[in-house]
Amino acid sequence: MSAPDVALAPEIVIGCDWSGRVDLAGQRRHIVAATWHADRVRVENGRTRDEVADWLIALAAKYPALVVGFDFCFSFPAWFVQETGATTAPDFWAQVAEHGESWLSRGSEDRRFWGKPHKRPAEFSGEHIHRMLRATDIDCKLAAHIPDQERALRVRGITPKSVFQIGGSGSVGTASLRGMAVLQRLHAAGFRVWPFDAPEPGRPLVVEMYTRLNTGPVHKSNSEARAAYLAKKRRANPAYATVSRAAITKAKESEDAFDALISCMVMAAHRDQFYSLPQPRDPKYRLEGWTWAADAVTACSTIPDRSRS
């Protein structure tokens, strides 16, 4: 990969595959970070969520030109954020710190947080299904470039996962709610969190990512499919020739490591864009968050405001 101007690109790029597991052993197993630095890549796990925050804060003190991608939602739909009384995403993270674990409780009276054994509530079904999604979930996480007049219908086909889903296959709510505590710590330590903060060259930056946009079509849960995908990448992409055999082996053996490695490589290939990321035209993104992707950001910056109330 060509090297962009170092003044305009992060020195270190980290793709972190996240976990909402409550047990420490589960966190250390399933949270995987892939780190790119000077064309060298390492893949490692073994840290809890709190330990990841400690590690990143210490790393940024040494290498402030650092960008981190996390694969969880950084906020909720704007109407819910406002319902809590928050006016900014950091305000909302404080609400999550106070109420998040009660929302995750299976005995919670707020059944808008759903998933096995609770079914999706009627409030988020049928013609109201869009209420459980953020703008970025609708407009950035579906890969096809669909004509504007069809955009409102996309959610009726392939439905991106809702941050309100806290149980069952593909649920993202648990990891997101528990990840926001890390965002709160990093933000307090001086990290910029996009799009709530404008990126600044030479300052640590955090972005939300969606690993499926980074990997593209692949049967990620199948080790043979992962191995074939990585072999093809090594043949076609010179950047993968610098990835160590140990990192490739970890990605073959673990879906978490695979997602972290591929995301890190995509971020590293486009690292010259991070300090010039745009501010969203739709003000709801400033409350809800905005998924970074190499192609999706450009596309999403032109999407008009839509009411989802």
Secondary structure, DSSP 8 states (H G I E B T S, - for coil): -----GGGS-SEEEEEE----SSHHHHHHH-EEEEEETTEEEEE----HHHHHHHHHHHHHH--SEEEEESS-SS--HHHHHHTT-SSHHHHHHHHHHHHHHHHSTT-S-TTSBBTTB---GGGSGGGGGGGS-HHHHHTSS-S---GGGGGGGGGSS----TTB-SSTT--HHHHHHHHHHHHHHHHTT-EETTTS---TTS-EEEEE-HHHHH-S--TT-HHHHHHHHHHHHHH-GGGGGS-HHHHHHHHH-HHHHHHHHHHHHHHHTGGGGGG----SSTTHHHH--EE-TTHHHHHTT-------
